[in-house]
Amino acid sequence: MEILGNLFYGLGIALSPQNLLMALFGVVLGVAIGAMPGLGSVNGVAILLPITFAVPPTSAIIFLAAIYYGAMYGGAISSITLNIPGASTAVATTFDGYPLARRGKAADALVTAAVASFIGGTLSIVLFTFFAPPLAEFALRFGPPEEFAVVLLAYATFAGLGGESPLKTIIATMLGLLMSTVGTDIVSGSPRLIFGGITGFYHGINFLVLAIGIYGVGEIFYTLEEGFKTKERYQAKLGVQETISTLKNLTKCAPTIARGSLLGFFVGMLPAAGATPASFMSYSIAKRFAKNPEEFGKGALEGVAAPECANNAASTGSMLPMLTLGIPGSPTTAVMLGALFVWGLVPGPRLFVENAEFVWGLTGSLYIANTMAVIVAIFAVPIFIWMLRMPMTILAPIILVVCAVGGFSPTQDMFDVYLMFIFGAVGYIFRKLDYPLAPMVLALVLGGLTERTFRQSMIMSHGDPGIFFDFAGHPIAAVLMMVSVVLFVLPIVPMIFRFRVSRAGTSA
Amino acid sequence: MKSLKPSKRAIPFLTLALSLLIVVALGTTQALAAWKPTRPIEFVIMAGKGGGADRIARLMQKIVTQNKWSPQPLVPINKKGGSGAEAMLYLLSKKGNPHVILVTLNSFFTTPALRKLPVNYTKLTPVYRLAMDTFLLWVNTKSGIKNMDDFVKAVKAKKGKWTMGGTGKMQEDQLVTNMLMQAYGLKGMITYVPFRGGGTVAKNLAGGHVDSTVNNPSEGLPHYPGKMKPIAALTPERIPAFKEVPTFKELGQPQLVYFMQRSINAPGGIPKDALAWYTDLFNKLCNSKEWKDYTSKKALNRACLSGAPLGKFFADEDVKHKKLLMGMGLLKN
């Protein structure tokens, strides 16, 4: 087995003292960066890139990959404990993680998140190790129509998860899509919806500004209303016994984790999609397959495991097209790709031959960084539980400051901080009126990609929508479109059925 | 405590020693530059993270940091909105601030003209030009196209359904596409499909989703020679990394020459000393071994230029781009 030989060679490189230290340093920093709302892995990698100039490329990429990995673990922490997604990839984790924390089960949720991340990450590293070149060939087959089909599939899996009222879900989704159109027209490059030239709108509405606003700031407004009567919001406990019992419970989540990991890896591998849609899709699929779908959104452990295994799997997956094709699978790998160029490396099939030390050293280090990350994340749990026990009068101002920093850092524009507070108020009102927030966030995340791939496909086909259903020319797109259509129709069927039954009931 | 106080007789001596020291110190620093950054330098990039301009900016950051050429760090900030409009408007708002610089693309000329922005190159301070990126016409190797004659035949055979991938609309790639169509009588026969970045464009050609591209060499390299084949170069001379590829000039189309400039600009009205410091900094960078290695590996033309000649270069490029846009009917006089 040539690959096994290469893998051991890579592990040998990764286990050298300097590289081990780089990985550990990166993982710890990554967990911290991921836990800081708004920082996230993209900014973390971009900010820390200059530090790597002093070491050889192999050590540098090990460091950056470790940050990326650690941030995936860290992102779950603030999602669960504060209802503020630490990164876009961790938004879906708030859906069940935060309700669990409010029920005093923050520790369970955090441990579940860490273990699910570990499994998701490891499974996809194995796939990465053994199938990188053929998978790269497969990823090349994804052009605009195929990408659009994947995005539509993400919406389809998410349809019907909004809540009680489909109309409110549709309104929330449309608002999200509308916000995604602000900024620069993707095809023509002209500014649009900038309200007469407000410079803050030129770069569009950043997704994190909305997410931190409606979840983080909105949560503070909500707590203000409840008053600070409750001294301790959580009765969280964590000991060896609790951890063991959580781990036992995790066997229940095994099928969810397996599905989520595979899905995450494949979606992550596709250029442009990345870990965020993967985590949303994994969450919705877990709910569809669950025996207890009514518990989702109220604190189901599967609801934490699903997005967490998928986002870690996707982060490994997105490194595949970066190394083999020179195409970033996610915003973070886009920065890492930039780093590759800075080091004078050319991605592509030849990289695996000419820079074997780099590629296999990185692969080996992924196994090690992943193991380190799960240990660091679990050891960090008591610290965050302790933080949660602080009185709200201290915690609330800290959360607000953290939110403001989070709103500022992605674009470094004060305008976005003000916008974030407005979204906070909007989020509060929406929750009062029972509008689901998740579809709005998802629509803003995917809106740009949806519009771009759709319009590119239509230009390619000279305006013929048949391009999406062309089994001969674009078989992958056609099959995915069919699956989406079925998924869209499925939730409507019982609705029509119920409607008929109730009509029959009243007329009788 | 008394002993620490200088005696009256020591004062003149101390003053003399001090003034001597100052004179010496000033002499050495003035030889370099009188101005030095006192705050971190904002390094504004008029494109998103991971794109071509971003990579170049981060490479410059690396070279400057490693050689310790700046007492303050260069901090890259991406302002990608409105095809560079956001970045240029930002520089306009920083008038006179010497701690902000901008890495430019050719949208530096096209965006202000097309968008009627209150800012263009004349409102900024030209600092340095470091390189000129080159363009090649690429096809998928599976197409079997070997030369320009094959290409023209293949385009015509597709009866208006030929697709050309490129980055953004009305930007570099589309200008080049339009020049090609005009030169070879292919008007209306090529559909231009805009993508988000050069890497994605190349991937879509390698995967067979578009028929041709005009990628920079560095963008095509990951898929070369396996999946992408260069047909001709838009340079006056052959590109050293692609010796076998003819130039359009050799093929009888000398007007098909196009470059992407990689330059540094500062806000308008910055102190002369500050400009001198930056010019010196980028002069060192442009002549460094690292920059020479990078440009030769990525098949860019290293093109160091500053001062008045740079101002003239910008003025010429501005006229050239306006003409190109007018030729496409996108800009009226």
Interface residues (C-beta under 8 A of the other chain):
Chain A: V42 A46 L49 P50 F53 A54 L140 R141 F142 G143 P144 G183 T184 I186 V187 S188 G189 S190 P191 I194 T199 F201 Y202 H203 G204 P271 A272 P321 L325 G326 I327 P328 P331 T333 A334 V335 L337 G338 A339 F341 V342 G344 V346 P347 G348 P349 Q412 R452 Q456 I459 M460 H462
Chain B: G48 K49 G50 G51 D54 R55 R58 L59 Q61 K62 T65 Q66 P73 P76 I77 K79 K80 G81 G82 S83 A85 E86 L89 Y90 T111 L114 R115 K161 T163 G168 K169 M170 Q171 T191 Y192 V193 P194 F195 R196 G199 T200 A202 K203 N204 A206 G207 G208 H209 V210 S218 E219 L221 P222 H223 G226 K227 D293 Y294 K297 K298
